[in-house]
Amino acid sequence: MGSSDDDREEWTAATRVVRAGRDKALTGPFVNPPVIHASTVLFPDTDTMLGRKQRYLYGRRGTPTSDALESAVTELEGAAGSVSCPSGLNACSVALLSVLSAGDTVLMVDCVYGPVRHFADTMLKRLGIETIFFDPKIGIDIADLFADRTAAVYLEPPGSLTFEMQDVPAIAAIARGKGAKVIVDNTWATPLFFKPLANGADLSVQAGTKYLGGHSDVNLGLVAANEAGWPALKETHGTLGLCVGPDDLYLGLRGLRTLAVRLDRQMQSALTVAEWLTHRPEVARVLHPALPGDPGHALWKRDMAGASGLFGVVFDGWSMARAKAFVDGLALFGIGASWGGFESLAIIAHPRKVRSAVPWSAEGPLMRLHIGLEDPGDLIADLQASFLRTDGL
Ligand SMILES: Cc1ncc(COP(=O)(O)O)c(C=O)c1O
């Protein structure tokens, strides 16, 4: 489905998030695409049905609402096609299943989102697919890990707990030379700040639950594919019978329209808070690739056009009890899973439990912060108060 009939090449992503997926043939004079609740779709006659000569065949196989979101994501990712999935995790697993068969091996970055590691360690293993985890810093040395049946490489730049960047273009170039597909979880940067397909990946995954939805009220996943990855992705998604309810698709579309302004604000606020934290004596390290001192900064600067509002803070020699008290005492940061919404969140993370290639070692407990749309000055005051309250604990 064409997203808009007067597309201009020079339009930036900020303009595209407002316009993408709004096919006038479907929306008519309305600004927003219709929210179609449908399973059965009727055909005018048997020939049309048997010949599948109609654009829409059955609710599960696509509706104007799913087309609107998927075509918007296709446009933003510079893809050949996209599918929508009921969660981000499901988008990750569908992407993997679309490129792997029994007997294959997948190379997976060690800082991968924990439930994707679990999927690899359990279901992929049961299907006869081996997973080899590798150091996020591996770069071109990944060439040494390829064997005859290495079919895919899975990346997450930066990892959503430890924020280690990966050299996507270098790894993708090697994978391509070896005939393996590359999957990138692009949830942190979103297609506004990073274009995995233009950097050599075949599939770009996004947990739409996070920044795309943006309001902590929907679980949603998207996978965008290049020409090489698209046929198998579409087939796998269809075979598994995946589809997303129309109201959740609509929440994704609604979030998309403000993605650029929210991300811009959250990036700036997060950098303000992160920078402030780097000067605190209680903090050993701030894990944020957009900070000049971060080990991943050069890669981030080279590859990404911006940063989101999620980063890590390593407390210097603190006990776990003090770290917990710090988080529990915050007034403006909720304690909860996920991120990408309008509200700030703080959690204590346990990367040690989800590593196998390179052990996680740090100077103290790790807190992950998600910076929302609150005033960054208020957030800093809240953090400052918690530092004072926990002093000496
Ligand atoms: C990097 C990353 N990918 C994927 C997911 C999965 O998204 P969902 O919670 O919608 O399944 C998450 C969720 O936290 C995530 O952080």
The ligand as a Tripos MOL2 file, in Angstrom:
@<TRIPOS>MOLECULE
LIG
   16    16     1     0     0
SMALL
NO_CHARGES

@<TRIPOS>ATOM
      1 C1         15.1310   -4.2930   23.3580 C.3       1 LIG1
      2 C2         13.7910   -4.9360   23.5300 C.ar      1 LIG1
      3 N1         13.3170   -5.7010   22.5480 N.ar      1 LIG1
      4 C3         12.1210   -6.2990   22.6520 C.ar      1 LIG1
      5 C4         11.3510   -6.1590   23.7720 C.ar      1 LIG1
      6 C5         10.0430   -6.8950   23.8600 C.3       1 LIG1
      7 O1          8.9310   -6.0710   23.7470 O.3       1 LIG1
      8 P1          7.5370   -6.5250   24.3790 P.3       1 LIG1
      9 O2          7.6150   -6.2460   25.8300 O.co2     1 LIG1
     10 O3          6.5050   -5.7240   23.6470 O.co2     1 LIG1
     11 O4          7.3840   -7.9890   24.1020 O.co2     1 LIG1
     12 C6         11.8010   -5.3710   24.8250 C.ar      1 LIG1
     13 C7         10.9840   -5.1860   26.0480 C.2       1 LIG1
     14 O5         11.4340   -4.6950   27.0580 O.2       1 LIG1
     15 C8         13.0710   -4.7480   24.7070 C.ar      1 LIG1
     16 O6         13.5770   -3.9960   25.7070 O.3       1 LIG1
@<TRIPOS>BOND
     1     1     2 1
     2     2     3 ar
     3     2    15 ar
     4     3     4 ar
     5     4     5 ar
     6     5     6 1
     7     5    12 ar
     8     6     7 1
     9     7     8 1
    10     8     9 2
    11     8    10 1
    12     8    11 1
    13    12    13 1
    14    12    15 ar
    15    13    14 2
    16    15    16 1
@<TRIPOS>SUBSTRUCTURE
     1 LIG1         1 GROUP 0 **** ****
